[in-house]
Amino acid sequence: MNKKTTILCSAADQASMNIKENLIALHDWVHDDEIYESDWCRIVTVEKLHIFCDHIDSELEKRGLPTDMIIFASKHKSDNGQRLFSAHFTGNVGDAKFGGNPRELAPAAPQALKSFLKSVRDLAADTEYEVSMESTHHGPTALSVPSIYVEIGSGETEWLDRDAGRIVASVILDLCVNMSAGTDIPREQGSAAPVAVGFGGGHYAPRQTKLIFETGITFGHNFPKYQLDSLDDGLIREALLKSSADFVYFDRKSMNAAQRNRISAVINDLGYKVMRESIIRERFSMLTAKTGE
């Protein structure tokens, strides 16, 4: 059976079920034993929360449902009640309180991140929802294929919002259609956007999000200020490799000199460069113009 993008939904997650219902309504599917299938993707539902789905790719393979990328359709929870569409990658810098393994990162899908955020921003333009990437957090981490979390937040009202579910479902379907088989590059994009791994800033990475929207680059794993002191050489190397990174970005104002110097030394030893925001905007502005981004 051919590998397909898997949209993983959780029966324990209200927003996930909202997205699933809209996915089913928006497209014609072949339906068999809770597996909804098209020529280019599958909807698979699990009973547990997504964060505990380590090795789900190998489990699907054993069931005859091989996948080349996983889109986790999920809720986002925060105390501020902000209406938010967000996307991020998974991994644990420290312990594993919320799924996955300690000090492990999952493979990222940076091209899908850019495509999802830009498309959902366009569809949500007339709503009260904000759109943002988030920094790397929680499980699952034990995956061998790229994945991305896409989320509706931040409380039950938003999780059950049918219009929000329709927006996310529509973007997921477009993303699945446009992804080249076995890659993380949307066909409509033509070529891969340069990938940065980010260090510094807040959990919602406002500077990194703006660079995704305003230049031709995208991001893989991103680590906010509060995680920087927990990063060792191995995790930094893993982040670069599992993001297929081209370079590194620092939110410099949020980092102290000791953090910048320590992380820079590791990055230089691995053969990567840190690129300032001004250089990114200068170097990749033409790419932005060519792709209409």
DAMO-V147162 format. One record per pair of residues at least 6 apart in sequence whose ideal C-beta (glycine too) atoms are under 6 Angstrom apart, sorted by the first residue. I is the first residue (numbers start at 1). J is the second residue. D is the distance in whole Angstrom. If there is no record, write none. Layout:
i = [I	I]
j = [J	J]
d = [D	D]
This chain:
i = [1	3	3	3	4	4	5	5	5	6	6	6	6	7	7	7	8	8	8	9	9	9	9	10	10	10	10	11	11	12	13	13	14	14	15	15	15	16	16	18	19	19	19	19	22	22	22	23	23	26	27	29	29	30	34	36	40	41	50	50	51	51	51	51	52	53	54	54	55	57	57	57	57	60	67	68	68	69	69	69	70	71	71	72	74	74	75	76	76	76	76	76	78	81	81	82	83	83	83	84	84	84	85	85	85	85	86	86	86	87	87	87	87	87	87	88	88	89	89	89	90	90	90	91	91	91	91	92	92	92	92	93	93	94	95	96	98	99	99	99	100	100	100	101	101	104	105	105	105	105	106	106	106	107	107	108	108	108	108	109	109	109	110	110	110	110	111	111	111	112	112	113	113	114	114	114	115	115	116	116	116	117	117	119	120	120	121	123	124	132	132	133	133	134	135	135	135	135	136	136	146	152	152	152	152	158	178	178	178	179	180	185	193	193	193	194	194	195	195	195	195	195	195	196	196	196	196	197	197	197	197	197	197	197	198	198	198	198	199	199	199	200	200	200	200	200	201	201	201	201	202	203	205	207	208	208	211	212	215	215	215	215	216	216	216	217	220	220	221	221	225	228	233	236	237	247	247	248	248	248	250	264]
j = [64	66	67	68	41	42	41	69	176	42	44	67	70	43	71	73	44	70	72	16	20	45	73	16	46	49	50	45	47	49	74	75	159	160	75	152	159	73	74	165	73	165	168	169	165	166	169	43	169	169	173	36	38	37	45	43	176	176	72	74	98	99	138	139	99	140	140	142	142	67	143	144	145	67	145	145	182	109	145	146	147	148	172	149	149	151	159	84	86	151	153	154	154	154	155	154	128	129	158	130	153	154	120	124	129	131	132	134	151	113	116	117	133	148	150	134	149	108	136	221	106	138	139	105	106	136	141	100	102	104	141	227	230	230	102	102	138	138	139	140	139	140	141	141	142	141	221	238	239	242	141	143	147	146	242	220	221	242	243	146	148	184	195	218	220	243	184	185	192	148	184	148	218	193	212	218	175	186	150	171	175	131	212	171	131	171	131	167	167	204	209	205	209	204	203	205	222	224	221	222	184	158	159	164	168	164	186	187	188	186	187	192	216	217	218	217	246	218	220	243	244	245	246	217	219	247	249	220	221	239	240	243	245	248	208	219	222	249	223	250	263	225	250	251	254	255	207	224	251	254	224	224	222	251	219	222	217	218	280	281	284	288	284	287	288	284	243	245	239	243	254	259	266	266	270	273	275	267	272	274	274	274]
d = [5	4	6	4	5	5	4	5	5	5	6	4	5	5	5	6	6	6	5	5	4	5	5	5	6	5	5	6	5	5	6	5	4	6	4	4	4	5	6	4	4	5	5	5	4	5	4	6	4	6	6	4	6	5	6	4	5	4	5	6	5	3	5	4	5	5	4	4	5	6	5	6	5	5	6	6	5	6	6	5	4	6	6	5	6	5	5	6	5	4	3	6	4	6	6	5	5	4	6	5	4	6	5	6	5	5	5	5	5	6	5	6	6	6	5	4	5	4	5	6	5	6	6	3	6	5	6	5	6	6	6	5	5	5	5	5	4	6	3	6	3	5	3	5	6	4	6	5	6	5	5	5	6	5	5	4	6	6	5	4	5	5	5	5	4	6	4	5	6	5	6	6	6	6	5	4	6	5	6	6	6	6	6	4	6	5	4	5	6	5	5	5	5	6	5	6	5	4	5	6	5	5	6	5	6	6	4	5	5	6	5	5	6	6	4	5	5	6	5	6	6	5	5	6	5	6	4	5	5	5	6	5	5	5	5	5	4	5	5	5	6	5	5	3	4	4	6	6	4	5	6	5	5	5	5	6	6	6	6	6	5	5	4	3	5	5	2	6	4	5	5	5	5	5	6	5	5	5	6	5	6	6]
